Amino acid sequence: MSACTRAGCGGTILAHGYCGTCGHKAEPAGPPPPAKATTTQTAPGTTPAPPSTTTPGAPATTTPGSRGTTTPGWPGGSTTAPRTATGTVPQPGRRRTALGGGLVDLPPPPPREPGTDGPSLVEVPESKRFCRECRAPVGRGVDGRPGPTEGTCPNDGVRFSFAPALGRGTLVADRYEVLRCIARGGQGWIYLTRDRHLSDGETDHLVVLKGLVDSDDPVAIKQAIEERRRLLQVKHPNIVKINDFVQHRDPRTGKLDGYIVMEYVEGRSLQEIFLDHRDEQGRRAPLPLPVVLAFGSDVLLALEHLHSHDLLYCDFKPDNVLYTTSGEIKLIDLGAVVDARDPGDVLFGTPGFAAPELGRRGPSVASDLHTVGRALAVLSFPFAGFSREENRYTLPARESVPLLAAHDSYYRLLRRATHTVPERRFGSAEEMRGQVEGVLLEVLAAEDGKPRLTVSTQFAVELRTFGAEDAESGRDGVDWTRVPEALPAPLVDPGDESAAHLAAIAASDPDGMIAALRAIPVQSTEVRLQLVAALIAAGRLDQARADLDACARELPGHWRIAWYRGVHAMAAGRPEDALREFDAVYDALPGELTPKLALAAAAECAGEDDRAGELYARVWRTDNRYVSAAFGLARVLRRRGDLAAAVEALDRVPDTSSRHRNAQIAAIRTRLAAEPDKPDLLDAAARLTALELGIEQRAALSARILDATLTWVTGGNGHHDRSGEVLGHALEERDLRFGLEKAYRDLATVTADPDDKVALVRRANRVRPRTLF
């Protein structure tokens, strides 16, 4: 026996010439084979409460075809086919496709001519042959001889069959001509066939027939019939289309077998893409995180559609989804799909992906989401032994996985999606998809430094900014008790019975809002939470806390309760309590920016600058509409003494923002914060010249800049290069003194306070150079 040569497998080639783990046939001796082509549609199997613990996700069966070149990790190249197969050739000239809501561009697998050549036999590895009744091993080899694919169980006499029933050329239902068996799914053999009714001499219309693994199994037959009935009406671009259901007499037994007719989809399974992926050094590596999240987003879109039809997928894993040559994600194996209202007694799941409660409580939306979370984890970082009993329902420690340590939001996403308590997971595929896309935006911004426009389904956009006025005036402190008023508020649940009343409220002050809320006829939970927010804004903290405690009894554990508790704690001057509550909101909504902004504010207020700075930077890097994060980051950097980075953060406030002027004034003050050198002084002067300011503000800033420049000229640096000008004054002591004098006098003319006016005139007199007049 020898080791399997398939990348990422690690199994052993058994005596019959196939790997006992993945089923891959041993490579023949001789020159290396040509570059591997893409795979046709496969439906690697669902596993009913498996007796073995073989690693799930065996690679999809490959089929011969084109021999175009491939790029490490991603299919590439092109092929030329003498005839076409409808539905398999992508748009002319299309080289890349957008996934994850258009956020990630990837080259699709190259098209190829399916043809009719190639092996027509796909074997079930002996290690996966078990009696359907007693689960005893069957069909095993003895003394080096391969085991039979058909026979009876020696333990209970039940017949078994692990060989496809249809050979090449078989005509099913007088319409579908079998070209070859291309794969074995957990619930059936899969055949590539030509639809004679729709094919002609120039074009083959290819479809896929999915039969039964064991045609004597009445449970499997019943499941196939139910699958047809439920899925004929499912139409979605990310789900393989079920066209028909036909029967054909098994030539071995004479029994009528059922076959599902599905659209033919060409591409590669995510499992195969994962196994083939290489890093820049050519080593096996997990898929890039943006790619994984983009795939996950599209998968959740498909699951969302199934769930809307009261259908549960039950057995999602990377084997069961293709990345097609047309650049789409397709769920391909629908054999485990059940009716959410009546899932039945026969449930399917794969160790390492299936939810822990599946055997006790049956499938649910929550268990489907668990499978997606586990798949994201498996695809994105090394997760050895993820299907072993001790690892099936746990994630590695965050600090042990560099990817998770670097991307806290992704770690929290996985942690919630795979929580062992179903109620603690995301409430729907739509909700999870929103968080996946939010994390994806954050990851993309971290990689390329380009901010994106984020769209939250949970919070309003930032309309007010905290810390901007303080930065403009030169104060380093922030009135943290007023920060909650500037944080984006949670959106009103549109399904709330009083949502229409809430949308009609036009009150602008807290007291008016309180009165309007109390006048709403139905005091729903949403109305009461809005009332809590208004009471906090009005400073009625005791009453707000009592009302919030009452709401918590109706929504135990809900993130909205934690949010308003955090807001209440900030308003009451308890940042440590706010940290705990906002962290819980971040756990629940890892793709949202607002909880990170609130958490950063609480951390800064509590004196945790390192944590605050990291969170401010993440928010600001992702979406530059959250201007409070820019000022927060600048404050933290300024306290660290990294003035250049603070200015850089402020410079990223776009000129379309109403806070652009505040940011530029803050940048001027930051340039002058320590002991500015000539470049700092010239930069500050240039910024001031470009700003449109009132007389008083311009005179005050001019005085600051000229005073700092005078100090530089007369200090130890005075012997350095004095070329250039600052605010129209040469870098000479006399000229600068005249300029500073004028600035003080200008400021005195617009100062209302008499004492301040006198003080400014005295400053002007003191700084004025000596003259003969």
C-alpha positions in Angstrom: 0.0 0.0 0.0 1.1 3.6 -0.7 0.1 7.1 0.3 -2.6 8.9 -1.6 -1.1 11.5 -3.9 -4.2 13.8 -3.8 -3.4 17.1 -2.2 -4.7 17.5 1.4 -5.9 13.9 1.7 -3.3 12.0 3.6 -5.0 8.6 3.1 -3.7 5.3 1.9 -4.1 3.6 -1.5 -5.6 0.2 -0.8 -5.1 -3.1 -2.6 -7.8 -2.4 -5.1 -6.0 0.8 -6.3 -8.2 3.4 -4.7 -7.6 5.6 -1.6 -9.5 4.4 1.4 -10.1 8.0 2.6 -11.0 10.1 -0.5 -11.6 7.4 -3.1 -9.0 8.8 -5.4 -7.6 6.3 -7.9 -3.8 5.8 -7.7 -1.8 7.6 -10.4 -0.4 5.3 -13.0 3.3 4.9 -13.3 4.9 7.1 -16.1 5.1 10.7 -16.9 3.1 13.2 -14.8 -0.5 13.8 -15.9 -1.6 17.0 -17.7 -3.0 19.9 -15.7 -6.3 18.9 -14.1 -9.5 20.1 -15.6 -12.5 21.5 -13.8 -15.0 19.2 -12.4 -18.6 18.7 -13.4 -21.4 19.0 -11.0 -21.0 16.7 -8.1 -23.1 16.1 -5.1 -20.8 14.6 -2.5 -22.8 13.0 0.1 -24.9 13.6 3.0 -24.1 11.2 5.8 -26.9 9.7 7.9 -25.6 9.4 11.5 -22.5 7.8 10.2 -21.0 4.8 11.9 -17.5 5.8 11.0 -15.6 9.0 11.7 -13.9 9.4 8.3 -13.0 13.0 7.5 -16.0 14.6 5.8 -15.6 16.6 2.6 -13.8 14.2 0.4 -12.8 15.8 -2.9 -15.2 15.9 -5.7 -14.8 13.4 -8.5 -12.9 14.8 -11.4 -13.8 14.3 -15.0 -11.5 14.6 -18.0 -12.0 17.5 -20.3 -10.0 20.4 -21.5 -6.3 20.7 -20.6 -6.0 24.4 -20.2 -3.5 25.9 -17.8 -4.5 26.7 -14.2 -3.4 29.3 -11.7 -2.4 28.0 -8.3 -5.5 28.0 -6.1 -7.9 29.2 -8.9 -8.9 27.7 -12.2 -7.5 29.6 -15.2 -6.8 29.3 -18.9 -9.2 28.7 -21.7 -10.2 25.9 -24.0 -11.7 25.5 -27.4 -14.5 23.0 -27.9 -15.7 21.7 -31.3 -19.3 21.6 -30.1 -21.2 23.3 -27.3 -23.3 22.3 -24.4 -26.2 24.6 -23.6 -25.9 26.4 -20.3 -22.2 25.7 -19.8 -20.4 28.4 -21.8 -20.0 31.8 -19.9 -20.5 35.1 -21.5 -18.0 35.9 -24.2 -14.9 37.7 -22.9 -15.9 37.4 -19.3 -12.8 37.0 -17.2 -13.9 37.8 -13.7 -17.0 37.8 -11.7 -18.2 39.6 -8.6 -19.3 37.6 -5.5 -20.5 38.6 -2.1 -22.8 41.3 -3.2 -20.3 42.5 -5.8 -17.5 43.1 -3.3 -15.0 40.4 -4.4 -13.8 39.8 -8.0 -12.7 36.3 -8.8 -11.8 34.5 -12.1 -14.4 31.8 -12.7 -13.3 28.3 -13.6 -12.6 28.0 -17.3 -15.2 26.5 -19.5 -14.6 23.1 -21.1 -16.3 20.7 -23.4 -17.9 18.0 -21.3 -17.6 15.4 -24.1 -18.4 11.8 -23.7 -15.0 10.4 -23.0 -13.7 9.4 -19.7 -14.3 6.7 -17.1 -17.9 5.7 -16.5 -17.3 4.1 -13.1 -17.1 5.9 -9.8 -16.4 3.5 -6.9 -17.6 3.8 -3.3 -14.4 3.3 -1.3 -14.5 0.2 0.8 -14.0 2.2 4.0 -17.4 3.8 3.4 -19.4 0.6 2.7 -21.8 -0.3 5.5 -25.0 -2.2 5.8 -28.0 0.1 5.8 -29.7 -1.8 8.6 -27.1 -3.0 11.1 -24.3 -0.6 10.0 -21.8 -3.4 9.8 -19.0 -3.1 7.3 -19.8 -4.8 4.0 -18.1 -5.1 0.6 -14.6 -5.3 2.1 -11.6 -6.9 0.5 -9.9 -10.0 1.9 -6.3 -11.1 1.5 -5.5 -8.3 -0.8 -8.5 -8.9 -3.1 -11.0 -6.0 -3.6 -14.3 -6.4 -2.0 -17.6 -6.9 -3.9 -19.7 -3.8 -4.7 -22.9 -5.9 -4.5 -24.0 -8.7 -2.3 -25.7 -9.3 1.1 -24.7 -8.4 4.6 -23.2 -11.5 6.3 -24.6 -10.1 9.6 -28.3 -9.8 8.8 -28.7 -10.9 5.1 -29.8 -7.4 3.9 -28.8 -6.8 0.3 -26.3 -4.1 -0.5 -25.3 -2.4 -3.7 -22.5 0.2 -4.1 -22.3 0.2 -7.9 -24.1 2.6 -10.3 -27.0 0.9 -12.1 -26.8 2.8 -15.4 -24.0 2.3 -17.9 -23.0 4.5 -20.8 -25.6 4.6 -23.6 -28.5 3.7 -21.3 -31.6 5.5 -22.3 -33.8 6.7 -19.4 -37.4 7.5 -19.9 -36.9 7.4 -23.7 -35.2 10.7 -23.4 -32.0 10.9 -21.3 -28.9 9.2 -22.7 -26.4 8.3 -20.1 -22.9 9.5 -21.0 -21.2 8.4 -17.7 -21.5 8.3 -14.0 -19.7 11.3 -12.7 -20.0 11.1 -8.9 -21.7 9.6 -5.9 -23.6 11.7 -3.6 -24.7 10.8 -0.1 -28.2 10.0 -1.3 -27.6 9.0 -4.9 -25.5 8.3 -7.9 -25.1 11.1 -10.3 -25.0 10.7 -14.1 -24.2 13.1 -16.9 -26.8 12.6 -19.6 -27.8 14.1 -22.9 -31.4 15.3 -23.3 -32.2 13.9 -26.7 -35.4 16.0 -27.0 -33.5 19.2 -26.7 -30.2 18.3 -28.4 -29.3 18.4 -32.1 -26.3 17.9 -34.3 -24.6 21.1 -33.2 -25.6 21.4 -29.5 -25.9 18.9 -26.7 -28.3 19.8 -24.0 -26.8 18.2 -20.9 -28.7 17.4 -17.7 -27.8 15.5 -14.6 -29.7 12.4 -13.3 -29.5 11.7 -9.6 -30.4 8.2 -8.5 -30.2 6.2 -5.3 -27.2 4.7 -3.7 -29.1 1.6 -2.9 -32.2 1.0 -4.9 -33.5 -1.5 -2.4 -33.7 1.1 0.4 -37.4 2.2 0.8 -36.4 5.2 3.0 -34.1 6.5 0.3 -36.8 6.0 -2.4 -39.3 7.9 -0.3 -36.9 10.7 0.3 -36.2 11.0 -3.4 -40.0 11.3 -4.1 -40.3 14.0 -1.4 -37.3 15.8 -2.8 -39.0 16.1 -6.2 -42.2 17.3 -4.8 -40.7 20.0 -2.7 -38.0 21.3 -4.9 -39.6 21.5 -8.3 -40.9 25.0 -7.3 -37.6 26.2 -6.0 -36.1 28.8 -8.4 -33.0 30.7 -7.4 -29.8 31.5 -9.2 -27.7 30.1 -6.4 -29.6 26.7 -6.2 -29.4 24.0 -8.8 -32.7 23.7 -10.7 -34.8 20.6 -10.5 -36.4 19.9 -13.9 -38.2 16.6 -13.6 -38.5 13.3 -12.0 -38.4 10.1 -14.0 -38.2 6.3 -13.4 -36.2 3.6 -15.0 -36.1 -0.2 -14.5 -33.0 -1.4 -12.9 -31.4 -3.9 -15.3 -30.1 -5.9 -12.3 -33.2 -6.3 -10.2 -36.1 -5.4 -12.5 -37.3 -2.8 -10.1 -38.4 0.7 -11.0 -35.9 3.2 -9.7 -36.5 7.0 -9.4 -34.2 9.7 -10.8 -34.2 13.4 -10.3 -33.4 15.4 -13.4 -31.4 18.5 -12.6 -29.7 21.2 -14.6 -26.1 20.5 -15.6 -23.7 22.9 -13.8 -20.1 23.0 -14.6 -17.6 24.2 -12.1 -15.6 23.3 -9.1 -16.7 22.5 -5.6 -15.5 24.8 -2.8 -13.9 21.7 -1.2 -11.9 21.1 -4.4 -10.9 24.8 -4.7 -9.9 24.6 -1.0 -7.8 21.5 -1.4 -6.0 22.9 -4.5 -5.3 26.4 -3.2 -1.6 27.3 -2.8 0.1 30.3 -1.3 2.8 32.4 -3.1 5.4 29.8 -2.2 3.3 27.0 -3.7 2.3 25.5 -0.3 -1.1 24.2 0.6 -3.0 27.1 2.3 -6.5 28.0 3.3 -8.5 30.3 1.1 -8.1 34.1 1.4 -10.6 35.4 4.0 -12.4 37.8 1.6 -13.0 34.9 -0.8 -14.4 32.7 2.0 -16.7 35.5 3.2 -17.9 36.3 -0.3 -18.7 32.6 -0.9 -20.5 32.5 2.5 -22.6 35.5 1.6 -23.9 33.9 -1.6 -24.5 30.6 0.1 -26.6 32.4 2.8 -28.6 34.1 0.0 -29.5 30.6 -1.3 -30.4 29.3 2.2 -32.5 32.4 2.8 -34.5 31.5 -0.2 -35.0 27.9 0.9 -36.0 29.0 4.4 -38.6 31.4 2.9 -40.2 28.3 1.4 -40.1 26.4 4.8 -37.2 24.2 3.6 -34.1 23.4 5.5 -30.9 22.4 3.7 -29.6 20.3 6.7 -26.2 19.3 5.3 -24.3 22.2 4.0 -20.5 21.7 3.6 -17.9 22.9 1.0 -18.5 19.7 -1.1 -22.1 20.7 -1.7 -21.6 24.0 -3.5 -20.0 24.7 -6.8 -18.3 27.8 -8.1 -19.5 27.7 -11.7 -17.9 28.6 -14.9 -20.4 31.4 -15.2 -19.1 32.9 -11.9 -22.0 31.9 -9.6 -22.3 29.9 -6.4 -24.7 26.9 -6.7 -26.0 24.6 -4.0 -26.0 21.3 -5.8 -26.9 18.5 -3.5 -30.5 18.9 -2.3 -30.8 15.3 -1.1 -31.0 16.2 2.6 -33.5 19.1 2.2 -36.5 18.7 4.5 -39.8 20.5 5.2 -39.2 22.7 8.2 -42.8 22.0 9.4 -42.4 18.2 9.2 -38.7 17.2 8.9 -39.4 13.5 9.4 -37.3 11.0 11.4 -34.4 10.4 9.0 -32.0 13.3 9.4 -28.7 13.8 7.7 -25.6 15.7 8.8 -21.8 15.6 8.5 -19.6 15.5 11.5 -17.7 18.7 11.9 -20.4 20.7 10.3 -23.7 19.5 11.8 -25.1 21.3 14.8 -24.8 19.6 18.2 -28.6 19.6 18.8 -29.4 18.0 15.4 -30.0 14.5 16.9 -32.1 15.8 19.9 -34.1 18.6 18.4 -34.0 18.0 14.7 -33.0 20.5 12.0 -33.8 24.2 12.1 -32.8 27.5 10.6 -30.3 27.7 13.4 -28.8 24.3 12.6 -28.4 25.4 8.9 -26.6 28.5 10.0 -24.3 26.4 12.2 -23.2 24.4 9.1 -22.3 27.6 7.3 -20.3 29.0 10.2 -18.3 25.7 10.5 -17.7 25.7 6.7 -16.3 29.3 6.9 -14.0 28.2 9.6 -12.7 25.1 7.8 -12.1 27.1 4.6 -10.3 30.0 6.1 -7.7 28.7 8.5 -5.9 25.4 9.4 -8.4 23.5 11.4 -6.9 20.0 11.8 -9.3 17.4 13.2 -12.3 19.7 13.0 -14.6 16.6 12.6 -13.2 14.7 15.6 -15.6 14.4 18.5 -13.6 16.8 20.7 -13.5 19.5 18.0 -16.9 19.1 16.3 -18.6 21.9 18.1 -15.7 24.1 19.3 -13.5 26.7 17.6 -9.7 26.9 18.3 -8.6 29.5 20.8 -8.4 32.8 19.1 -4.8 33.5 20.1 -3.8 30.1 18.5 -5.0 31.1 15.0 -3.2 34.2 13.6 -6.2 34.9 11.2 -8.6 35.0 14.1 -6.2 37.1 16.2 -5.9 39.6 13.4 -9.6 39.8 12.7 -11.6 40.0 15.9 -14.9 40.6 14.0 -14.5 37.4 12.0 -13.8 35.4 15.2 -17.0 36.8 16.8 -18.9 36.0 13.6 -17.9 32.4 13.8 -18.4 32.2 17.5 -22.0 33.4 17.2 -22.8 31.3 14.1 -21.5 28.1 15.7 -22.7 28.7 19.3 -23.7 25.5 21.0 -27.0 27.0 22.1 -29.2 27.4 19.0 -31.0 30.5 20.4 -27.6 32.3 20.6 -26.9 32.0 16.9 -28.1 34.4 14.2 -31.9 34.5 13.9 -32.0 34.1 10.1 -29.9 33.6 7.1 -30.6 37.2 6.1 -29.4 38.5 9.5 -26.2 36.4 9.3 -25.6 37.4 5.7 -25.7 41.1 6.7 -23.1 40.5 9.3 -20.9 38.4 6.9 -20.9 41.3 4.4 -20.1 43.8 7.2 -17.1 41.7 8.3 -16.1 41.3 4.6 -16.1 45.1 4.2 -13.9 45.5 7.2 -11.5 42.8 6.0 -11.2 44.4 2.6 -10.5 47.8 4.1 -7.9 46.3 6.3 -6.2 44.7 3.3 -6.2 47.7 0.8 -6.8 50.7 3.0 -9.8 51.8 0.9 -12.9 52.8 2.8 -16.2 51.4 1.6 -19.8 52.5 1.9 -21.4 50.3 4.5 -25.1 49.7 4.7 -26.4 48.7 8.1 -29.7 46.9 8.6 -29.6 47.5 12.4 -28.3 51.1 12.9 -28.9 54.5 11.4 -25.9 56.3 9.8 -23.8 58.7 11.9 -25.5 62.1 11.8 -23.7 63.8 14.8 -20.1 63.7 15.7 -18.6 63.6 19.2 -15.2 65.1 19.8 -15.1 67.4 16.8 -15.7 70.7 18.6 -13.2 69.7 21.3 -10.6 69.0 18.7 -11.3 72.3 17.0 -10.9 74.3 20.2 -7.8 72.5 21.2 -9.3 70.7 24.2 -8.2 67.1 24.5 -11.1 66.1 26.7 -14.6 65.0 25.6 -17.9 65.3 27.6 -18.5 61.6 27.6 -21.9 61.9 29.2 -23.1 63.6 26.0 -21.5 61.0 23.6 -24.7 58.7 23.6 -26.5 61.5 21.8 -24.1 61.4 18.9 -24.0 57.6 18.5 -26.1 56.2 15.7 -29.3 54.9 17.0 -30.8 51.4 16.4 -33.2 51.3 13.6 -36.9 50.7 14.4 -38.0 47.2 13.8 -40.3 47.5 10.7 -42.3 44.6 11.9 -43.2 46.3 15.2 -46.9 47.0 15.5 -46.2 50.7 16.3 -43.5 51.2 13.6 -45.8 53.6 11.7 -46.4 55.7 14.7 -42.7 55.9 15.5 -41.9 57.0 11.9 -44.4 59.9 12.2 -42.9 61.4 15.3 -41.4 64.9 14.5 -40.3 66.0 18.0 -36.8 67.4 18.1 -36.1 67.7 21.8 -36.1 64.9 24.4 -39.1 66.2 26.4 -41.2 66.5 23.2 -40.1 63.0 22.2 -41.1 61.6 25.5 -44.6 63.1 25.3 -45.0 61.9 21.7 -43.9 58.4 22.6 -46.3 58.2 25.5 -49.1 59.3 23.3 -48.8 56.3 21.0 -51.8 54.0 21.5 -49.9 50.7 21.5 -47.0 50.7 23.9 -45.0 48.0 22.1 -41.5 47.0 23.1 -40.1 49.1 20.3 -41.9 52.2 21.6 -40.7 51.5 25.2 -37.1 51.2 24.0 -37.4 54.5 22.1 -38.8 56.0 25.3 -35.7 54.7 27.2 -33.5 56.5 24.8 -35.5 59.7 25.1 -35.4 59.5 28.9 -31.6 59.1 28.8 -31.2 62.1 26.5 -33.4 64.1 28.9 -31.2 63.1 31.9 -33.9 61.1 33.6 -31.6 58.2 34.2 -33.3 56.5 37.1 -36.6 56.3 35.2 -34.8 55.1 32.1 -33.1 52.3 34.0 -36.4 51.1 35.5 -38.1 51.1 32.1 -35.1 49.3 30.6 -35.3 46.6 33.3 -38.9 46.0 32.3 -38.0 45.7 28.7 -35.3 43.2 29.5 -37.8 40.9 30.9 -39.6 40.8 27.5 -36.3 40.5 25.5 -33.9 38.5 27.6 -30.5 38.4 26.1 -31.4 40.6 23.1 -28.6 42.9 21.9 -30.9 46.0 22.0 -31.2 45.6 25.8 -27.4 45.5 26.0 -27.1 48.6 23.7 -29.4 50.8 25.8 -27.7 49.6 29.0 -24.4 50.7 27.5 -25.8 54.1 26.5 -27.3 54.5 30.0 -23.9 53.6 31.6 -22.1 56.2 29.4 -24.6 58.9 30.3 -24.2 58.0 34.0 -20.5 58.2 33.8 -19.8 54.4 34.3 -17.6 53.6 31.3 -16.6 50.2 32.7 -20.2 49.1 32.7 -20.6 50.5 29.2 -17.6 48.5 28.0 -19.3 45.2 29.1 -22.6 46.0 27.5 -21.2 47.3 24.2 -18.9 44.3 24.0 -22.0 42.1 24.2 -23.6 44.1 21.3 -20.4 43.6 19.3 -20.6 39.9 19.9 -24.2 39.8 18.6 -23.5 42.1 15.6 -19.8 41.5 14.6 -20.3 43.1 11.1 -21.7 46.4 12.4 -19.5 49.5 12.9 -21.7 51.3 15.4 -21.1 48.9 18.3 -17.3 49.1 17.6 -17.6 52.9 17.7 -19.5 52.9 21.0 -17.0 50.4 22.4 -14.1 52.6 21.4 -15.7 55.6 23.1 -16.3 53.6 26.3 -12.7 52.3 26.2 -11.3 55.8 25.7 -13.4 57.1 28.5 -12.1 54.3 30.8 -8.5 55.1 29.9 -7.9 52.1 27.7 -6.2 54.0 24.8 -4.8 50.9 23.1 -8.2 49.2 22.8 -9.9 52.5 21.9 -7.3 53.3 19.2 -7.6 49.9 17.6 -11.4 50.1 17.4 -11.4 53.7 16.2 -8.9 52.8 13.5 -10.9 49.8 12.3 -14.2 51.8 12.1 -12.5 54.8 10.4 -10.6 52.6 7.9 -13.8 50.8 6.9 -16.2 53.7 6.4 -15.1 57.3 6.4 -18.6 58.6 7.1 -18.1 57.7 10.8 -16.2 60.9 11.4 -16.3 60.5 15.2 -13.8 57.6 14.8 -11.4 60.0 13.0 -11.4 62.5 15.9 -11.2 59.6 18.4 -8.3 58.0 16.7 -6.5 61.4 16.4 -6.9 62.0 20.1 -5.4 58.6 21.0 -2.5 59.1 18.6 -1.9 62.6 19.9 -1.6 61.3 23.4 0.8 58.7 22.2 2.9 61.4 20.6 2.4 60.1 17.1 1.4 63.5 15.7 2.0 62.7 12.1 -0.4 59.7 12.3 -3.0 61.9 14.0 -2.8 64.4 11.2 -3.1 61.6 8.7 -6.3 60.4 10.3 -7.8 63.8 10.3 -6.8 64.4 6.7 -9.0 61.4 5.7 -12.1 63.3 6.7 -13.5 64.0 3.2 -14.1 67.5 2.0 -17.7 66.6 1.5 -18.2 66.1 5.2 -19.6 68.9 7.3 -16.8 68.2 9.8 -14.0 68.7 7.2 -13.3 72.2 8.5 -13.2 70.9 12.2 -10.7 68.2 11.1 -8.4 70.7 9.3 -8.4 73.0 12.3 -7.6 70.0 14.6 -4.8 69.1 12.2 -3.4 72.6 12.5 -3.4 72.4 16.3 -1.9 68.9 16.1 1.0 70.2 14.0 1.7 72.8 16.7 1.2 70.5 19.6 4.8 69.6 20.5 7.9 71.5 19.2 7.1 72.0 15.6 9.8 72.2 13.0 9.8 74.2 9.8 7.7 71.6 7.8 5.1 71.5 10.5 4.9 75.3 10.5 4.6 75.6 6.8 2.0 72.9 6.7 -0.1 74.5 9.4 0.0 77.9 7.6 -0.9 76.3 4.3 -3.9 74.6 5.9 -5.1 77.8 7.5 -4.8 79.7 4.2 -7.0 77.2 2.4 -9.8 77.4 5.0 -12.8 79.7 5.0 -13.0 81.0 8.6 -14.5 83.9 10.5 -12.3 86.8 11.5 -12.0 85.8 15.2 -11.1 82.1 14.5 -8.7 83.0 11.7 -6.9 85.6 13.9 -6.7 83.2 16.8 -5.1 80.4 14.6 -2.9 82.9 12.9 -1.6 84.0 16.3 -0.9 80.4 17.3 1.0 79.6 14.1 3.0 82.9 14.1 3.9 82.5 17.8 5.1 78.9 17.2 7.1 80.1 14.2 8.7 82.9 16.2 9.7 80.5 18.9 11.3 78.3 16.2 13.2 81.2 14.7 14.5 82.6 18.0 15.2 79.2 19.6 17.9 76.7 19.1 16.7 76.0 15.5 17.0 79.5 14.4 20.2 78.9 12.5 18.5 76.5 10.1 17.1 77.2 6.7 14.8 80.3 6.9 13.7 80.4 3.3 10.0 80.6 2.6 7.1 82.4 4.4 4.5 81.7 7.0 1.1 83.4 6.5 2.9 86.0 4.2 5.7 86.7 6.7 9.4 85.9 6.1 11.0 83.5 8.6 12.8 86.4 10.3 12.2 87.6 13.8 11.2 91.2 13.0 8.7 90.3 10.2 7.2 87.6 12.4 6.7 90.0 15.3 4.9 92.4 13.1 2.6 89.7 11.9 1.9 88.4 15.4 1.2 91.9 16.6 -1.4 92.3 13.9 -3.0 89.0 14.7 -3.4 89.9 18.4 -4.9 93.3 17.5 -7.3 91.8 14.9 -8.4 89.3 17.6 -8.9 92.1 20.1 -11.2 94.0 17.7 -13.6 91.1 17.6 -13.4 89.9 21.2 -16.5 90.8 23.2 -15.1 90.4 26.7 -13.4 93.7 27.8 -10.8 91.9 30.0 -9.8 89.7 27.1 -9.6 92.7 24.8 -7.2 94.4 27.1 -5.1 91.3 27.5 -4.8 90.9 23.7 -3.7 94.5 23.2 -1.0 94.1 25.9 0.2 90.9 24.1 0.4 92.9 20.9 2.4 95.6 22.5 4.8 93.1 24.1 5.5 91.2 20.9 5.8 94.3 18.7 9.5 94.9 17.6 11.2 98.0 18.7 10.9 100.9 16.2 11.9 104.6 16.0 8.3 105.7 15.9 
